[in-house]
Amino acid sequence: MVRFTRSRKIPLVASLSSGFGIVLISSQLLAEPLRLSVGMDNRYSDNVGQASTNEQSDLETRLNVRAEHRTDPGRCNSYLSANLGYGYFHSNTFDPEVYTNGSFAGDCELAERLVWQVSDDLRQVNQNSRNPSTPENTTRKNIFRTGPRYSLELGEVDTVDLSAQYERTDFEGQDEPDSDRVIGIVAWNHLFSETLSGGVRVDTNRAELDTGEEIDRNTVSLTFGQGWVATHLSGSIGYSELERTFNGETQENDAIVGDLMLRREINPTADVYVQASRELTDTTSDFDTRFDDFEFNLQETTIVEVTALNAGINKLFSDAGSLNVVFNASRSDYLQTNNKEDVLGVSTRYSRPVVEQLSFSAGAGYSFFRYEDEGTEDDLLRLDMGLIYQLNRQLNLTGRIGRNQRTSDDVPNREYTENWLLIGVNYRFL
């Protein structure tokens, strides 16, 4: 039997310290009780390592704690969402694993027009985007950011926002660089009408990595926002310059950058959204926290030009059923090696009540991967379905089955097939 292990750069307590700090900060701002739930999942897999050969089956028992809280609007505001899990593999295929995923955002008004902001995002990320998401290929990434923002009103239609932020990025793994970052932003916004605004934004960004790299980025953008009765459109377009200094050598890059956000309510039961962004950045930035389906390849070089798109539709039906469809696409251009990775995907989920207290859901997803340095293309198909039985307002039982299958046109060791079964119980405190 093969047992997978992985080295850890920092103790678990250190990797979770910022997450516990989030809870402490939030507790000082509580206006209502936390929404808290605990649960246990048992997941059996016939190929737990998602390997192409020598597949091993195992049963993982995972204990989960989930918390969510939002304060009432006031001088200080905060939002907390956190998941903490502990998984044990009965056949010791992997070492026991701690799963963390949480985010916190808070602000306090220190004086008129002066606000201090704090945010923290902690999540599991893949180290190598070309390999499956197993415990041996994941690490924890934590991004902490804090700083003041000052808004200055220049008349009735002009506003200037000034902000300065400190950002710290920490990885648990040995091979990923941590970073300290200082960000300064000056933005002018003009209200052309009650629904149309536009302006100019200047962003300067300096990061120092523990590898000795220094990364300076300056961006100038034109911004806009337009609102209608059922639609809101906002975005920016600009020019960005990035300079990387390492061991006395300097690399310079520039690019046209921008972002777009569109939300539209089609009718009371359906809405659509489109989110797109193009940035010149580095792998320690928060870009992957803003696009849930995007991931950096941490085995690649630091500097990366990223283009990402997410689009989706949400629909409610008269029988209380719901349908969600999400499209995503991205290109990562790692500029120090000219390696490019493309991802194109679609996923959908449908759920509806079957009888009182019993509901059904099913999901499907397809992803296409292209790696230009290898000249290879991969396909990944994910299917699952299951039932949820609500015993009472607090307790529910879950049963799910699923299948994951990856194929590759030229790299057989990336291919795998996995069938899995999950049974879980969850208790929500009222």
C-alpha positions in Angstrom: 0.0 0.0 0.0 1.3 3.4 -0.9 0.8 6.2 1.7 1.0 9.8 0.5 2.6 12.4 2.8 3.7 15.9 2.3 6.1 18.2 4.1 4.8 21.4 5.8 6.7 24.6 6.1 4.8 26.0 9.1 2.9 24.4 11.9 -0.9 24.1 11.5 -1.5 26.5 14.4 0.4 29.2 12.6 -1.4 28.6 9.3 -4.7 29.0 11.0 -3.8 31.9 13.3 -5.2 34.5 11.0 -8.4 32.5 10.7 -8.9 32.6 14.5 -8.0 36.2 14.4 -10.9 36.8 12.1 -13.3 35.3 14.6 -11.9 37.4 17.4 -12.2 40.6 15.4 -15.8 39.7 14.4 -16.8 38.9 17.9 -16.2 42.5 18.9 -18.6 43.7 16.3 -21.4 41.1 16.8 -25.0 42.5 16.5 -26.7 39.1 16.3 -25.7 35.5 16.9 -23.5 33.5 14.6 -25.1 31.0 12.3 -23.3 27.8 13.3 -23.6 24.2 12.1 -21.6 21.0 12.6 -21.6 17.9 10.5 -19.9 14.7 9.5 -19.4 13.3 6.0 -18.2 9.8 5.0 -16.9 9.7 1.4 -15.9 6.5 -0.2 -13.7 6.6 -3.4 -12.5 3.8 -5.6 -9.5 6.0 -6.7 -8.9 8.4 -3.8 -5.5 9.6 -5.3 -7.1 10.1 -8.7 -4.2 8.1 -10.2 -3.9 6.8 -13.7 -2.6 3.4 -12.5 -2.5 1.5 -9.2 -5.8 3.0 -8.1 -6.5 2.8 -4.3 -9.8 2.9 -2.6 -10.4 4.6 0.8 -13.0 6.0 3.1 -12.6 9.5 4.4 -14.5 10.6 7.4 -14.6 14.4 7.7 -15.9 16.5 10.6 -17.0 20.0 9.6 -17.8 23.2 11.5 -19.4 26.1 9.5 -20.0 29.6 10.8 -21.5 32.7 9.1 -22.2 36.2 10.5 -23.1 39.6 9.2 -23.5 42.6 11.4 -26.3 45.1 11.2 -25.3 48.3 9.3 -23.6 50.8 11.6 -20.4 52.6 12.3 -18.6 49.3 12.2 -19.6 46.5 9.7 -18.4 43.0 9.2 -19.1 39.8 7.4 -17.7 36.4 8.3 -18.0 33.1 6.5 -15.7 30.2 7.6 -15.5 26.4 7.2 -13.2 24.2 9.2 -12.9 20.5 8.6 -10.8 17.5 9.8 -10.5 14.5 7.5 -9.3 11.0 8.5 -8.5 8.3 5.8 -9.3 4.9 7.2 -6.8 3.0 5.0 -4.1 5.7 5.6 -3.9 6.6 1.9 -3.2 10.1 3.0 -2.3 11.6 6.4 -5.1 13.2 8.3 -6.0 16.5 6.7 -7.3 19.8 8.0 -9.5 21.7 5.5 -9.8 25.5 5.9 -11.9 27.9 3.8 -12.9 31.3 5.2 -13.2 35.0 4.5 -13.7 38.1 6.6 -14.4 41.7 5.6 -14.9 44.5 8.0 -14.7 48.3 8.2 -15.0 51.0 10.9 -15.7 54.7 10.4 -12.9 56.4 12.4 -14.1 59.9 11.5 -16.3 61.6 8.9 -15.3 60.2 5.5 -12.4 58.2 7.0 -12.8 54.4 7.1 -10.4 51.7 8.2 -10.8 48.4 6.3 -9.7 44.9 7.2 -10.1 41.7 5.2 -8.8 38.2 5.3 -9.2 35.3 2.9 -8.0 31.7 3.8 -8.5 28.8 1.4 -7.1 25.6 0.1 -5.4 26.0 -3.3 -3.7 23.6 -5.7 0.0 23.7 -6.0 0.1 22.4 -9.6 -3.0 23.2 -11.7 -2.2 20.3 -14.0 -2.6 17.7 -11.2 -5.7 16.6 -9.4 -6.9 18.3 -6.2 -5.7 15.7 -3.7 -4.2 16.4 -0.3 -0.6 16.0 -1.6 -1.2 18.7 -4.2 -2.9 21.3 -2.0 -1.6 24.0 0.2 -3.2 26.8 2.2 -3.1 30.4 1.0 -3.9 33.3 3.3 -4.3 36.9 2.2 -4.6 39.5 4.9 -5.2 43.2 3.9 -5.8 46.3 6.0 -5.6 50.1 5.6 -7.5 53.4 5.6 -9.7 54.9 2.9 -10.6 58.6 2.8 -13.4 60.0 0.6 -13.3 63.7 -0.3 -16.4 65.3 -1.9 -15.6 68.0 -4.4 -19.0 69.5 -4.9 -22.2 67.5 -5.6 -21.0 65.4 -8.5 -17.3 64.8 -7.9 -15.6 62.5 -5.4 -11.9 61.7 -4.7 -11.1 58.4 -2.9 -7.7 57.9 -1.3 -6.6 54.6 0.1 -3.4 53.0 1.4 -3.3 49.2 2.1 -0.9 46.7 3.5 -1.3 43.1 2.2 0.4 39.9 3.4 0.2 36.6 1.5 1.3 33.4 3.2 1.5 29.9 1.8 1.8 26.8 3.9 3.9 24.9 1.4 7.7 25.0 1.2 8.0 25.9 -2.4 5.6 28.9 -2.7 6.8 32.4 -2.0 5.2 34.6 0.7 4.9 38.3 0.1 4.5 41.7 1.7 2.7 44.2 -0.4 1.9 48.0 -0.2 -0.9 49.4 -2.3 -1.8 53.0 -2.9 -4.9 54.1 -4.8 -6.2 57.5 -5.9 -9.5 57.6 -7.7 -11.7 60.4 -9.0 -15.3 59.8 -9.9 -17.8 62.1 -11.6 -21.5 61.7 -11.6 -22.8 62.6 -15.1 -26.4 61.7 -14.2 -28.3 59.8 -11.6 -27.4 56.5 -13.3 -24.1 57.2 -15.1 -20.7 57.8 -13.6 -17.1 57.8 -14.8 -13.6 58.6 -13.6 -9.9 58.0 -13.4 -8.1 55.6 -11.1 -4.3 55.4 -10.4 -3.0 52.3 -8.7 0.6 51.8 -7.5 1.5 48.4 -6.1 4.9 47.2 -4.6 5.4 43.6 -3.5 8.5 42.1 -1.8 8.7 38.3 -1.9 10.7 36.1 0.6 12.7 34.8 -2.4 14.2 38.3 -2.7 12.1 39.3 -5.7 10.7 42.8 -5.8 7.7 43.6 -8.0 6.5 47.1 -8.8 3.3 47.7 -10.7 1.6 50.9 -11.8 -1.8 51.1 -13.4 -3.8 54.0 -14.8 -7.5 53.3 -15.7 -10.6 54.9 -16.9 -13.6 53.7 -14.8 -17.4 53.8 -15.6 -20.7 52.7 -14.1 -24.2 52.6 -15.5 -27.4 51.6 -13.9 -30.8 50.8 -15.3 -34.0 49.5 -13.7 -33.0 45.9 -13.8 -29.3 46.0 -15.0 -26.1 47.3 -13.6 -22.9 47.6 -15.6 -19.5 48.7 -14.3 -15.8 48.3 -15.3 -12.6 49.9 -16.3 -9.9 49.9 -19.0 -6.4 51.0 -18.6 -2.6 50.5 -19.0 -0.4 48.7 -16.6 3.4 48.5 -16.3 5.2 45.9 -14.1 8.9 45.7 -13.2 10.4 42.7 -11.5 13.9 42.9 -9.9 15.7 39.7 -8.8 19.5 39.2 -8.2 20.3 42.5 -9.8 18.4 41.8 -13.0 15.3 43.7 -14.1 12.4 42.4 -16.2 9.8 44.9 -17.5 6.3 44.1 -18.9 3.3 46.1 -19.9 -0.3 45.3 -20.9 -3.7 46.7 -21.6 -5.8 45.8 -18.6 -9.4 46.1 -17.5 -12.4 44.6 -15.9 -16.2 44.3 -16.4 -19.1 43.4 -14.2 -22.7 43.1 -15.6 -25.7 42.0 -13.6 -29.2 41.8 -15.0 -32.5 40.7 -13.5 -34.4 39.1 -16.4 -37.6 38.7 -14.4 -38.4 38.0 -10.7 -37.3 34.4 -11.0 -34.2 34.7 -13.2 -31.0 36.7 -13.3 -27.7 36.6 -15.2 -24.2 38.0 -14.6 -20.9 38.4 -16.4 -17.6 39.1 -14.7 -14.4 39.6 -16.7 -10.9 40.8 -15.9 -7.5 41.1 -17.5 -4.5 41.8 -15.2 -0.7 42.0 -15.1 0.0 40.5 -11.7 1.9 37.8 -9.8 0.9 34.5 -8.2 0.9 35.9 -4.6 -1.9 38.3 -5.5 -5.6 38.0 -4.7 -6.8 37.5 -8.3 -7.8 33.8 -7.6 -9.9 34.9 -4.6 -12.0 37.1 -6.9 -12.5 34.4 -9.5 -13.6 31.2 -7.8 -13.0 28.9 -10.8 -9.5 30.3 -11.5 -6.3 28.9 -10.0 -2.7 29.9 -10.4 -0.1 27.2 -11.2 2.2 27.7 -8.3 4.8 25.5 -9.9 5.2 28.1 -12.6 7.1 31.5 -12.5 5.9 34.4 -10.5 4.9 37.0 -13.1 1.7 36.2 -15.0 -0.7 38.0 -17.3 -4.2 36.7 -16.6 -7.4 37.0 -18.5 -10.5 35.4 -16.8 -14.3 35.3 -17.5 -17.2 34.0 -15.4 -20.8 34.1 -16.6 -23.9 32.5 -15.1 -27.6 32.3 -15.0 -29.8 31.5 -12.0 -33.4 30.4 -12.5 -36.2 29.5 -10.0 -39.2 27.5 -11.1 -42.8 27.4 -9.9 -42.4 23.9 -8.3 -39.7 25.4 -6.0 -36.9 23.9 -8.2 -33.8 25.9 -9.2 -31.3 25.8 -12.0 -27.8 27.3 -12.0 -25.5 27.3 -15.0 -22.0 28.8 -14.9 -19.5 29.3 -17.7 -15.8 30.1 -17.1 -12.8 30.7 -19.2 -9.2 31.8 -18.4 -5.7 32.2 -19.9 -2.6 32.4 -17.7 0.5 33.6 -19.5 3.6 33.1 -17.3 5.9 35.7 -18.7 9.2 34.5 -17.5 8.9 31.2 -19.4 6.2 32.0 -22.0 4.2 29.0 -20.8 0.5 29.5 -21.3 -2.4 27.6 -19.8 -6.0 27.8 -21.1 -9.2 26.6 -19.3 -12.7 26.6 -20.6 -15.6 25.1 -18.6 -19.3 24.9 -18.0 -21.2 23.5 -15.0 -24.8 23.2 -14.1 -26.8 22.2 -11.0 -30.5 21.5 -10.7 -32.4 20.9 -7.4 -36.1 20.5 -6.5 -38.3 19.1 -3.7 -39.5 15.5 -4.2 -41.9 15.3 -1.3 -42.2 17.1 2.0 -38.8 17.1 3.7 -37.0 15.4 0.8 -35.2 17.1 -2.0 -33.2 16.0 -5.0 -30.2 17.7 -6.7 -27.9 16.8 -9.6 -24.9 18.5 -11.1 -22.6 18.1 -14.1 -19.5 19.9 -15.2 -17.1 19.8 -18.1 -13.6 21.5 -18.3 -11.2 21.7 -21.2 -7.5 22.4 -20.5 -4.8 23.3 -23.0 -1.1 23.6 -22.2 0.9 25.4 -24.9 4.4 24.5 -23.6 3.5 20.7 -23.9 1.1 21.1 -26.9 -1.4 18.9 -25.0 -5.1 19.1 -24.3 -7.1 17.5 -21.4 -10.8 17.0 -20.7 -12.4 16.6 -17.3 -16.0 15.4 -16.8 -17.8 15.6 -13.4 -21.2 14.1 -12.5 -23.1 13.8 -9.3 -26.6 13.4 -7.9 -28.1 13.0 -4.5 -30.9 13.4 -1.9 -31.3 15.6 1.2 -33.7 14.5 3.9 -34.7 17.3 6.4 -35.5 15.5 9.6 -36.4 18.8 11.3 -35.4 22.5 11.1 -32.0 21.7 12.5 -31.0 18.2 11.3 -30.6 16.8 7.8 -29.2 13.7 6.2 -27.4 13.7 2.8 -26.6 11.0 0.3 -24.7 11.6 -3.0 -23.0 9.6 -5.7 -20.6 10.9 -8.4 -18.1 10.2 -11.0 -15.0 12.2 -12.2 -13.1 11.3 -15.3 -10.1 13.0 -16.9 -8.6 12.2 -20.3 -5.5 13.6 -22.0 -4.5 13.4 -25.6 -0.8 12.9 -24.9 -0.1 12.6 -21.1 -1.4 9.2 -19.9 -0.4 9.8 -16.3 -2.9 12.7 -16.0 -5.8 10.4 -16.9 -8.0 8.9 -14.2 -11.5 7.7 -13.4 -13.0 8.0 -9.9 -16.4 6.8 -8.6 -17.4 8.0 -5.2 -20.3 7.8 -2.6 -21.0 10.2 0.2 -23.3 9.9 3.2 -23.4 12.8 5.7 -25.3 14.4 8.5 -25.5 18.1 9.4 -26.9 19.9 12.5 -27.6 23.6 12.4 -27.9 25.6 15.6 -30.8 28.0 15.7 
